Amino acid sequence: MSRVIITVVGKDTVGIIAKVCTYLAENKVNILDISQTIIQEFFNMIMVADPSGSDKSHAELADELKALGEEIGVTISCQKEEIFESMHRI
């Protein structure tokens, strides 16, 4: 199973989780794990997801999530799990 790591960071507003999860559901991306927190007015969420059910390529999903983030005022990143792990290895 190929997995992706999706991060969402920005000022907290109503509907961030709903909009991101709706996009993922509409594109048949299964959320395997999710964690979110709000520190003062800042929202932070990380998801582990399985995009294998989607008809879209990783690049399409990543670009569309980035555009969704711009639309709702947050930064959304979607990385393949192996790239994410390589970037965060000490």
CORVENLIN-V488878 format. One record per residue. N is the residue number from 1. OMEGA is omega in degrees with one decimal (NA if undefined). NEAR is the number of other C-alpha atoms within 12 Angstrom. D_FIRST is the distance of its C-alpha to the first C-alpha in Angstrom with 2 decimals. Layout:
# CORVENLIN-V488878
N;OMEGA;NEAR;D_FIRST, N;OMEGA;NEAR;D_FIRST
This chain:
# CORVENLIN-V488878
1;173.9;14;0.00, 2;179.9;21;3.78, 3;176.1;27;6.31, 4;175.4;34;10.01, 5;179.7;35;13.19, 6;177.0;40;15.97, 7;179.3;34;19.49, 8;-177.3;37;22.61, 9;175.3;30;26.04, 10;176.9;27;29.54, 11;-177.8;22;32.60, 12;172.7;23;32.02, 13;179.8;18;32.85, 14;169.5;15;32.46, 15;-178.6;16;29.36, 16;-177.8;32;26.84, 17;-179.2;32;24.18, 18;-177.4;15;25.09, 19;179.4;22;24.86, 20;-178.8;39;21.50, 21;176.6;26;19.97, 22;177.7;18;21.81, 23;-178.7;24;20.45, 24;179.9;33;16.80, 25;-179.9;19;17.68, 26;-179.2;18;19.60, 27;175.0;26;16.72, 28;174.7;19;14.24, 29;-176.4;33;12.15, 30;176.5;28;11.41, 31;-179.2;26;12.85, 32;-179.7;20;11.47, 33;-178.3;17;14.41, 34;175.5;21;17.50, 35;177.5;19;20.67, 36;177.8;21;23.72, 37;174.3;19;27.22, 38;176.6;17;30.46, 39;-170.3;13;32.88, 40;-179.1;10;36.21, 41;-176.2;13;35.42, 42;-177.2;19;32.17, 43;177.7;26;28.79, 44;178.6;27;25.59, 45;174.0;30;22.12, 46;-179.6;28;18.70, 47;166.7;33;15.49, 48;-174.5;30;11.89, 49;178.4;33;10.09, 50;-178.5;28;7.13, 51;-172.7;34;8.75, 52;178.0;21;7.11, 53;-176.9;20;10.30, 54;175.0;21;12.60, 55;-176.2;15;14.97, 56;176.1;19;15.55, 57;176.3;19;14.54, 58;-178.9;28;13.54, 59;178.8;17;17.27, 60;178.9;17;18.49, 61;-178.7;33;16.60, 62;-179.8;28;17.80, 63;-179.6;19;21.29, 64;175.9;23;21.64, 65;176.7;35;20.65, 66;179.1;26;23.15, 67;177.0;20;25.74, 68;178.0;27;25.21, 69;178.5;28;25.82, 70;179.8;19;28.98, 71;-175.8;15;30.11, 72;172.9;24;29.88, 73;176.5;23;31.09, 74;175.2;29;28.14, 75;178.7;30;25.89, 76;178.0;33;22.22, 77;177.4;33;19.78, 78;-177.8;38;16.14, 79;172.3;33;14.57, 80;-175.4;28;11.37, 81;-177.0;24;10.56, 82;177.3;17;11.94, 83;178.9;15;14.97, 84;-179.5;20;15.64, 85;179.1;14;15.67, 86;-178.5;11;17.91, 87;-175.1;12;20.21, 88;177.6;10;20.72, 89;-179.3;8;21.31, 90;NA;5;24.98
